[in-house]
Amino acid sequence: MLLIVCAVAKELAWFAPPSDAEVLVCGVGPVEAAARVARALAIGRYTTVVNAGIAGSFPGVAPVGQGVVVAHESFELDIETGEPLALPHGERTVQRADSDPSLVAMLVERGLPAVRGITVARVTATDATAARLAALGAQIESMEGFAVLRAAELAGVPAVEIRGISNIAGDRARGEWNFDAGIAGLRTAMHLFLAAPEASR
């Protein structure tokens, strides 16, 4: 059974889930996503989690309307200067979660570009913030990706993040935000995933 996760219902309003898939609308942001996906995985039996939604691309990475697969997501859990938190007994924060490599490879083979994501709790609205996040190695931003992948990782369930690009992250006045174009890219990516033998449930 597939668990297909989106932040808001409109992202998958076009989608008719097959009989072996369920859609979970998790809400916006990393806290809602982590809590609701963890709960779903605790009470249900799923073979794969798919995080499906729209995302912003940093300049020069992917055009609006492009579908992408996110190879891994990062999340900032550090000091504002970029230094790691000084935790007792050598403990470390978890700041990266990966999509299942075999699913990423399958989608790349079918024509989707693989990108690196960063999960944010506020939408980037300035060029300065976009440049800072891009300097960390991020190519796209979402608000749920890390949370969904990490919840699946802790539950021992393979997961993959699929996105359609809806805007170019940066100055909000020039961001070209286009929800419908993002959904078109997501539809293409989801079609490629669901048509693949590797996605068999």
C-alpha positions as CSV (number, residue, x, y, z in Angstrom):
1,M,0.0,0.0,0.0
2,L,1.3,3.4,-1.0
3,L,0.9,6.4,1.3
4,I,0.8,9.6,-0.8
5,V,1.4,12.7,1.3
6,C,0.6,16.3,0.2
7,A,0.4,19.5,2.3
8,V,-2.9,20.8,0.9
9,A,-5.7,19.0,-0.8
10,K,-5.5,21.1,-3.9
11,E,-2.1,19.7,-4.8
12,L,-3.7,16.3,-5.5
13,A,-7.2,17.4,-6.4
14,W,-6.7,16.1,-9.9
15,F,-5.5,12.7,-8.6
16,A,-7.6,9.5,-8.4
17,P,-5.8,7.2,-6.1
18,P,-5.5,3.6,-7.2
19,S,-7.0,1.0,-4.9
20,D,-3.7,0.2,-3.4
21,A,-2.9,3.8,-2.4
22,E,-4.1,6.3,0.2
23,V,-3.7,10.1,0.2
24,L,-2.9,11.9,3.4
25,V,-3.3,15.7,3.5
26,C,-0.7,16.4,6.2
27,G,-1.0,20.2,6.6
28,V,1.5,22.9,5.9
29,G,4.9,23.0,7.5
30,P,7.4,20.5,9.0
31,V,5.7,20.1,12.4
32,E,2.3,19.2,10.9
33,A,3.9,16.9,8.3
34,A,6.1,15.1,10.8
35,A,3.3,14.5,13.3
36,R,0.6,13.4,10.8
37,V,2.9,11.1,8.8
38,A,4.4,9.5,11.9
39,R,0.8,8.8,13.2
40,A,-0.2,7.3,9.8
41,L,2.8,5.1,9.7
42,A,2.2,4.0,13.3
43,I,-1.3,2.8,12.7
44,G,-1.2,1.7,9.0
45,R,0.9,-0.7,7.0
46,Y,2.5,0.9,4.0
47,T,5.2,-0.3,1.6
48,T,6.2,3.1,0.3
49,V,5.7,6.8,1.2
50,V,5.5,9.4,-1.6
51,N,5.7,13.1,-0.7
52,A,4.0,14.8,-3.6
53,G,3.6,18.6,-3.9
54,I,4.8,21.9,-5.3
55,A,8.1,23.6,-4.5
56,G,10.2,26.6,-5.2
57,S,13.4,26.3,-7.2
58,F,16.4,28.4,-6.6
59,P,17.5,30.4,-9.6
60,G,19.1,28.5,-12.4
61,V,18.0,25.0,-11.2
62,A,14.6,24.2,-12.7
63,P,12.0,26.2,-14.5
64,V,8.5,26.8,-13.3
65,G,6.4,23.8,-14.5
66,Q,9.2,21.3,-14.2
67,G,8.7,18.0,-12.3
68,V,11.6,16.9,-10.1
69,V,12.6,14.1,-7.8
70,V,14.3,15.2,-4.6
71,A,17.3,13.0,-3.8
72,H,17.7,14.3,-0.3
73,E,16.3,17.1,2.0
74,S,18.2,19.1,4.6
75,F,16.9,21.1,7.5
76,E,18.6,23.8,9.5
77,L,19.1,22.8,13.1
78,D,22.2,24.7,14.1
79,I,23.4,28.1,15.3
80,E,22.6,31.1,13.2
81,T,26.3,31.4,12.2
82,G,26.1,27.9,10.7
83,E,28.0,26.2,13.5
84,P,26.6,23.0,15.0
85,L,24.8,23.0,18.3
86,A,27.0,22.0,21.2
87,L,25.1,19.0,22.5
88,P,26.1,16.9,25.5
89,H,27.8,13.5,25.2
90,G,28.6,14.0,21.5
91,E,25.0,13.9,20.4
92,R,24.2,15.3,17.0
93,T,21.2,16.8,15.3
94,V,19.7,15.0,12.3
95,Q,19.7,17.5,9.4
96,R,19.4,15.3,6.3
97,A,16.9,12.7,5.1
98,D,17.1,10.9,1.8
99,S,14.6,9.6,-0.7
100,D,15.0,5.9,-1.5
101,P,18.0,5.7,-3.9
102,S,16.5,3.1,-6.1
103,L,13.3,5.1,-6.6
104,V,15.4,8.2,-7.3
105,A,17.5,6.3,-9.9
106,M,14.3,4.9,-11.5
107,L,12.8,8.4,-11.9
108,V,16.1,9.9,-13.2
109,E,16.2,7.1,-15.8
110,R,12.7,8.0,-16.9
111,G,13.7,11.7,-17.4
112,L,13.1,13.5,-14.1
113,P,16.0,15.6,-12.8
114,A,17.2,14.8,-9.3
115,V,17.7,17.8,-7.0
116,R,18.7,18.6,-3.5
117,G,16.0,20.1,-1.3
118,I,15.8,22.2,1.9
119,T,12.8,22.3,4.2
120,V,11.8,25.7,5.5
121,A,9.3,27.0,7.9
122,R,8.8,30.3,6.0
123,V,8.6,30.8,2.3
124,T,11.7,32.6,0.9
125,A,10.8,36.1,-0.2
126,T,14.1,37.8,-0.8
127,D,17.1,37.3,-3.0
128,A,19.4,37.4,0.0
129,T,17.7,34.4,1.7
130,A,17.6,32.5,-1.6
131,A,21.3,33.1,-2.0
132,R,22.0,32.0,1.5
133,L,20.0,28.7,1.2
134,A,21.5,28.0,-2.2
135,A,25.0,28.4,-0.8
136,L,24.2,25.6,1.6
137,G,23.8,23.3,-1.4
138,A,20.0,23.5,-1.7
139,Q,18.4,23.6,-5.2
140,I,14.7,23.7,-4.2
141,E,12.7,24.5,-1.1
142,S,9.6,22.9,0.4
143,M,7.9,23.1,3.8
144,E,7.4,19.4,4.4
145,G,10.0,17.3,2.6
146,F,12.5,16.7,5.4
147,A,9.7,15.9,7.8
148,V,8.0,13.3,5.6
149,L,11.3,11.6,4.6
150,R,12.5,11.5,8.2
151,A,9.3,10.1,9.5
152,A,9.4,7.3,6.9
153,E,13.1,6.7,7.7
154,L,12.3,6.2,11.4
155,A,9.5,3.9,10.5
156,G,11.6,1.8,8.2
157,V,9.5,2.5,5.1
158,P,11.0,3.5,1.8
159,A,10.1,7.0,0.7
160,V,10.5,9.4,-2.2
161,E,9.8,13.1,-2.6
162,I,8.3,14.3,-5.9
163,R,7.7,17.9,-6.7
164,G,6.4,20.3,-9.3
165,I,8.1,23.7,-9.5
166,S,5.7,26.5,-8.9
167,N,8.0,29.5,-8.4
168,I,11.6,30.7,-8.4
169,A,12.6,31.4,-4.8
170,G,13.8,34.9,-4.2
171,D,12.2,38.4,-4.5
172,R,8.5,37.6,-4.1
173,A,7.5,40.3,-6.6
174,R,9.6,38.5,-9.2
175,G,9.0,34.9,-8.1
176,E,6.7,33.9,-11.0
177,W,4.5,31.9,-8.6
178,N,2.2,29.7,-10.6
179,F,0.3,27.0,-8.8
180,D,-1.2,25.5,-11.9
181,A,2.2,25.2,-13.6
182,G,3.6,23.5,-10.4
183,I,0.7,21.0,-10.5
184,A,1.4,20.3,-14.1
185,G,5.0,19.4,-13.3
186,L,3.8,17.3,-10.3
187,R,1.4,15.4,-12.5
188,T,4.1,14.5,-15.0
189,A,6.4,13.3,-12.2
190,M,3.6,11.3,-10.5
191,H,2.7,9.7,-13.8
192,L,6.3,8.6,-14.3
193,F,6.4,7.1,-10.8
194,L,3.1,5.3,-10.9
195,A,3.8,3.8,-14.3
196,A,7.1,2.3,-13.2
197,P,7.3,-1.4,-12.3
198,E,9.5,-0.4,-9.4
199,A,6.5,1.4,-7.8
200,S,4.5,-1.8,-7.7
201,R,2.8,-2.1,-4.3
